[in-house]
Amino acid sequence: MRFFVTAAKGTEPALRDELRELRLPRVRADRGGVHFEGELADAARACLWTRVGVRVLLELASFEARDADALYEGARAIEWHTWMTPRTTLAVRATCRSSQLTHSQFVAQRTKDAVVDALRDRFGARPSVERDDPDVGISVHLVKDLATLYLDVGGASLHERGWRGAAGEAPLRETLAAAVVRLSGWDRERPLVDPMCGAGTIAIEAAAWARRLAPGLSRERFGFERWATHGDTERRGIAGLRAEARAAALPGGPEVYARDVDPKALALTERNAAAAGVTLVVERRDVRDLEPRVPPGFVVTNPPYGERLDASFDLYDGMARALRAARGHTVAVLAGSPALGRAMRREPDRYWILYNGPIECRLLVYAIA
Ligand SMILES: C[S@@+](CC[C@H](N)C(=O)[O-])C[C@H]1O[C@@H](n2cnc3c(N)ncnc32)[C@H](O)[C@@H]1O
């Protein structure tokens, strides 16, 4: 079986490394995600363990679809009855890029018609659409007139780990935060500090990764557990994988510090960390007061970037001064504005272009000698 795990733009290398570490077969990075091949049990493992991946998709078919009829015929030819019955609910999502068909909603609608018609022909009854919590999630990716149809193995966006309460100011998605921590080069042994932690996403993802806490364990059931193919053997298989994941958790990890000037942000961080089952050192402190209280390790952070750049200037200048003085640290800054990089007054040793939703950001990594 061929699978494709989607990821935020720019985070594909982090996801590729993560899936290789999970020893999934034939891992290959591509635009927007990473391919691998294997059994459904491999995809179940990916759902349980990926921190960077957003959706784990099973490829069903790929065909040329220059117009609506070709899309409909191609989709209808798939043996949907393998996965679904008239009692399974479904939802279709679509994305289009560089294709003659440009309206993703229309593409989703025509695909849905094809699935429903195919099942009605087979069973004499049609399944219904359930947008919010479908039994079977179908994804269509249309790229250069090539349609690829997938089933959503996880059943939902995997960035939801079940620990986030109310979001703070501009929180990062958990999957992006996990990618940032990985790309920073952190070894999961030295201390890590996020001096502008907001709701704590970076610190929590770092601590959970260090403790080998499987992010998918919080999910009651994955998409594939609601497919028509899910029988006793499969039930035993996923129960075994969940037990293995629970047993893999380490009791402790390195110190992870979460700091912010805003007490409300720190309260959120405390609550989120408790819900995620990780321990952080939560402290109210100004980023400009970073050095020398942190033992050498990693500083990974996502500073605010706003419209009021003059107001940010003092902050950026002071922050950059503190970060440049953090001798022996590796500093990774997810910068949504070029002003931040300029304030550092030196080239980063490495950088990545990542997308925080539609916002192009740079992850700037500096080894401070
Ligand atoms: C973009 S948010 C961080 C969001 C965080 N990554 C998350 O996922 O929730 C930036 C944070 O920087 C904090 N902040 C602003 N000025 C600060 C300063 N001088 N020292 C420390 N934190 C500061 C804000 O309170 C805010 O929580």
The ligand as a Gaussian input file, in Angstrom:
#p B3LYP/6-31G(d) Opt

LIG

0 1
 C        3.923000      34.589000      18.984000
 S        3.672000      34.399000      20.727000
 C        4.326000      32.785000      21.037000
 C        3.310000      31.728000      20.719000
 C        3.761000      30.350000      21.128000
 N        4.787000      29.829000      20.254000
 C        2.552000      29.397000      21.161000
 O        2.523000      28.445000      20.384000
 O        1.633000      29.626000      21.942000
 C        4.870000      35.435000      21.425000
 C        4.909000      35.509000      22.950000
 O        5.969000      36.386000      23.323000
 C        5.619000      36.972000      24.557000
 N        6.471000      38.147000      24.791000
 C        6.375000      39.382000      24.250000
 N        7.356000      40.177000      24.725000
 C        8.110000      39.420000      25.569000
 C        9.291000      39.676000      26.344000
 N        9.865000      40.857000      26.341000
 N        9.814000      38.658000      27.078000
 C        9.220000      37.442000      27.088000
 N        8.090000      37.151000      26.382000
 C        7.553000      38.120000      25.619000
 C        4.147000      37.280000      24.396000
 O        3.547000      37.418000      25.690000
 C        3.652000      36.059000      23.608000
 O        3.129000      35.090000      24.475000

